[in-house]
């Protein structure tokens, strides 16, 4: 590989000749060979949107001339559009606050802008990474902003559409199964009858509540500490810069960002990230609950509940021929477990901030975006390849319902709790139905008994 020599205040650094990044990125690559997992491109694209908005605000304030602005904005646009993606190799587990990711952006933007202007990479006399792409900025305010932008966009464009598909699919199944009465269960024991559609109505309600929680939490991300620079005082940022940058960012993203009033609070904390993470955890808990119930209701096909049939997506065993497993529900459970684990990392990062800055923003960013990515794609796959194709297993539903002992509950208003319990115990011990025991004991005439014990009237 051919190299060019660049310098920072620590000395000379070898940089790959064709690379758009510069010395600080090269140092970060050498210093942090940790996970081989660079910062998610969602964050890089969001950071480029912020850099473009900041350049606009600096141009408007008269700090950045029109020509440099043109080249910097063009370089940012390329990154936003997915170009130069291989130029952001800095590991997600890096020095605190995300300084190396910020400088990676600054160096790539500067070198690409230089190239667009007809100059060579590294000709920083004209466009310097710190002086121009980073003008009026610090990592301390901009990385925090970039998290808000990336996460808000990912929630809007990926997560909410995926959750809404699951919500709609469950609601559709609720309507489809509304006339099917089945055995209810509490404590995993037989209980009074319920409609299969009512069970799915409950599942849809859980997912819908999770969606509303995510919406409320993500709305908090629209306030950003742009212009706080190093510690929240706004040192080196011109008057009007925060409002102008937020307005341009809103134009670029289609979201209504606004600068916060109390920049000190926002730069000290990552409370909004923690609250969003909590909403992702809540969504994961709700969806895992649904996936686990679906696995349970489909268990069998002969030795368990087996009241619903799932789409068969793959062979289920390397040794047992013909076995088919609830693979999509199992996948969904694992995704939800990971999201719940990621939430603990985000909470730990939020708690660990000190004095004027929370330096653990990179790990919070990585885990938030990872949760959104896997929850979005996992939910879509679960919806498309499992929920949408669920069918009732009527033979098992009717068989279970016929042998249900808890329908005796409907007799309690007529003969009392104690007598009803005696009938249930006798039916269980003798292997009979509730109706058979009632007829045997002469509890009431068969016509009235049939009306009271009709499972549909109880569900």
Residue pairs with C-beta under 8 A, 6 or more apart in sequence:
1 16
1 17
2 16
2 17
2 18
3 14
3 15
3 16
3 17
4 14
4 15
4 16
4 17
4 121
4 122
5 12
5 13
5 14
5 15
6 12
6 13
6 15
6 22
6 23
6 26
6 122
7 13
7 23
8 23
8 24
8 27
10 27
13 22
13 23
13 26
13 27
14 26
15 21
15 22
15 23
15 25
15 26
15 122
16 26
19 25
19 26
19 87
19 121
20 84
20 87
20 107
20 108
20 111
20 112
20 115
20 121
21 87
21 88
21 89
21 104
21 107
21 108
21 111
22 103
22 107
22 110
22 111
22 122
22 129
23 107
24 100
24 103
24 104
24 107
24 129
25 89
25 90
25 100
25 103
25 104
25 107
25 108
27 100
28 90
28 91
28 94
28 95
28 100
28 103
28 104
29 89
29 90
31 94
31 95
32 90
32 91
32 93
32 94
32 95
32 100
33 91
34 91
34 92
34 93
34 94
35 91
35 92
35 93
36 91
37 91
37 92
37 93
37 366
38 88
38 89
38 90
38 91
38 92
39 88
39 90
39 92
39 98
39 101
39 362
39 365
39 366
40 92
40 150
40 365
40 366
40 369
40 370
40 373
41 82
41 85
41 88
42 150
42 153
42 154
42 369
42 373
43 101
43 146
43 147
43 150
43 365
43 369
44 79
44 85
44 88
44 101
44 105
45 79
45 80
45 82
45 150
46 146
46 147
46 149
46 150
46 153
47 101
47 102
47 105
47 142
47 143
47 146
47 149
47 150
48 76
48 77
48 79
48 80
48 105
48 109
49 76
49 80
49 149
49 249
49 252
49 253
50 142
50 145
50 146
50 149
50 226
50 245
50 249
51 72
51 76
51 105
51 106
51 109
51 133
51 142
52 72
52 73
52 76
52 77
52 80
52 248
52 252
53 245
53 246
53 248
53 249
53 252
54 135
54 136
54 137
54 142
54 226
54 241
54 245
55 64
55 69
55 72
55 73
55 76
55 132
55 133
55 135
56 69
56 73
56 244
56 245
56 248
57 136
57 240
57 241
57 242
57 244
57 245
57 248
58 64
58 69
58 135
58 136
58 238
58 241
59 65
59 66
59 69
60 240
60 244
61 136
61 238
61 239
61 240
61 241
61 244
62 238
63 135
63 136
63 238
64 72
64 132
64 135
67 117
68 113
68 126
68 127
68 132
71 113
71 114
71 116
71 117
71 127
72 109
72 110
72 113
72 127
72 132
72 133
74 113
74 116
75 108
75 109
75 110
75 112
75 113
75 116
76 109
78 84
78 112
79 105
79 108
79 109
80 252
84 108
84 112
87 104
87 108
88 101
88 104
88 105
88 108
89 104
90 100
90 101
90 104
92 362
92 363
92 365
92 366
93 362
93 363
94 100
94 101
94 362
96 359
96 360
96 361
96 362
97 139
97 140
97 143
97 357
97 358
97 359
97 361
97 362
98 139
98 143
98 146
98 361
98 362
98 365
99 139
99 143
101 139
101 143
101 362
102 134
102 137
102 139
102 142
102 143
103 129
103 134
103 139
105 133
106 129
106 130
106 133
106 134
107 129
109 129
109 133
110 124
110 127
110 128
110 129
110 132
110 133
111 121
111 122
113 127
113 132
113 133
114 120
114 121
114 122
114 123
114 124
114 126
114 127
115 121
117 126
117 127
119 126
119 127
127 133
136 227
136 229
136 236
136 237
136 238
136 241
137 229
137 237
138 228
138 229
138 230
140 228
140 229
140 230
140 231
140 267
140 356
140 357
141 225
141 226
141 227
141 228
141 229
141 230
141 232
141 263
141 267
142 226
143 361
143 362
143 365
144 224
144 225
144 266
144 267
144 270
144 361
145 224
145 225
145 226
146 365
147 270
147 273
147 361
147 364
147 365
147 368
148 221
148 222
148 223
148 224
148 257
148 272
149 221
149 224
149 249
149 253
149 255
149 257
150 365
150 369
151 218
151 221
151 273
151 276
151 365
151 368
151 369
151 372
152 218
152 221
152 222
152 253
152 255
153 253
153 255
154 369
154 372
154 373
154 376
155 214
155 218
155 276
155 372
156 218
156 255
158 372
158 373
158 376
159 214
159 280
159 283
159 372
159 375
159 376
160 211
160 214
160 215
161 376
162 375
162 376
162 377
162 379
162 380
162 383
163 207
163 210
163 211
163 214
163 283
163 379
164 211
165 379
165 380
165 383
165 384
166 207
166 287
166 290
166 379
166 382
166 383
166 387
167 204
167 207
167 208
167 211
169 383
169 387
169 388
170 200
170 203
170 204
170 207
170 290
170 387
171 200
171 201
171 204
173 197
173 200
173 387
173 390
174 197
174 198
174 200
174 201
174 203
174 204
175 197
176 197
177 195
177 196
177 197
177 199
177 200
177 392
178 195
178 197
178 198
179 195
179 197
180 195
180 196
180 197
180 392
180 394
180 397
181 193
181 194
181 195
181 196
181 401
181 455
181 456
181 459
182 193
182 194
182 195
182 196
182 199
182 307
182 397
182 400
182 401
182 459
183 190
183 191
183 193
183 194
183 307
183 397
183 400
183 401
183 404
183 406
184 190
184 191
184 192
184 193
184 194
184 406
184 459
185 191
190 404
190 405
190 406
191 406
192 406
192 407
192 409
192 410
192 458
192 459
193 401
193 404
193 407
193 455
193 456
193 458
193 459
194 459
195 459
196 307
196 308
196 392
196 397
198 459
199 293
199 297
203 289
203 290
203 293
206 286
206 289
206 290
207 283
207 286
207 287
207 290
209 286
210 279
210 282
210 283
210 286
210 287
211 283
213 279
213 282
213 283
214 276
214 279
214 280
214 283
216 279
217 272
217 275
217 276
217 278
217 279
218 276
218 279
220 272
220 275
220 276
221 272
221 276
222 255
222 256
222 257
222 258
223 257
223 258
223 259
223 260
223 266
223 272
224 246
224 249
224 257
224 258
224 259
224 260
224 266
225 232
225 259
225 260
225 263
225 266
225 267
226 241
226 242
226 245
226 246
226 249
226 259
227 234
227 237
227 241
227 242
227 245
227 259
227 263
228 234
228 263
228 264
228 266
228 267
229 235
229 236
229 237
231 264
231 267
231 356
231 357
232 263
232 264
232 266
232 267
232 268
232 356
234 242
234 263
242 259
243 259
245 259
246 257
246 258
246 259
249 257
250 256
250 257
250 258
260 266
264 356
266 272
267 356
267 357
267 358
268 353
268 355
268 356
268 357
268 358
269 350
269 353
269 358
270 346
270 349
270 350
270 353
270 358
270 360
270 361
270 364
271 350
273 346
273 349
273 350
273 361
273 364
273 365
273 368
274 346
274 347
274 350
276 368
277 342
277 343
277 346
277 347
277 364
277 367
277 368
277 371
278 343
278 347
280 339
280 342
280 343
280 368
280 371
280 372
280 375
281 339
281 340
281 343
283 339
283 375
284 335
284 336
284 337
284 339
284 340
284 343
284 371
284 375
285 336
285 340
287 332
287 336
287 375
287 379
287 382
288 332
288 333
288 336
288 337
291 329
291 330
291 332
291 333
291 336
291 382
292 329
292 333
294 308
294 310
294 326
294 329
294 386
294 387
294 390
295 326
295 329
295 330
295 333
296 305
297 305
297 307
297 308
298 305
298 306
298 307
298 308
298 309
298 310
298 326
298 329
299 305
299 306
300 306
300 396
301 393
305 396
305 400
306 393
306 396
307 392
307 393
307 396
307 397
307 400
308 390
308 391
308 392
308 393
309 390
309 391
309 392
309 393
310 326
310 328
310 329
310 386
310 389
310 390
311 328
311 385
311 386
311 389
311 390
312 324
313 327
313 328
313 385
313 386
314 324
314 325
314 327
315 323
315 324
316 323
316 324
316 325
316 327
317 323
317 325
326 386
328 381
328 382
328 385
328 386
329 382
329 386
331 378
331 381
331 382
332 378
332 379
332 381
332 382
332 386
335 374
335 375
335 378
335 379
336 375
336 378
338 370
338 371
338 374
339 371
339 374
339 375
342 367
342 368
342 370
342 371
343 367
343 371
345 363
345 364
345 367
346 364
346 367
346 368
348 360
349 358
349 360
349 361
349 363
349 364
349 367
350 358
350 360
350 364
352 358
352 359
352 360
353 359
353 360
401 455
402 433
403 433
404 434
404 455
405 424
405 427
405 428
405 434
406 424
407 434
407 453
407 455
407 458
408 420
408 421
408 423
408 424
408 427
408 434
409 420
409 458
410 452
410 453
410 457
410 458
411 419
411 420
411 423
411 434
411 438
411 443
411 452
411 453
412 420
414 444
414 452
415 443
423 434
423 437
423 438
423 441
423 443
424 434
426 432
426 437
427 433
427 434
427 436
427 437
430 437
432 440
434 453
435 449
435 450
435 453
438 444
438 449
438 453
439 446
439 449
443 449
444 452
451 457
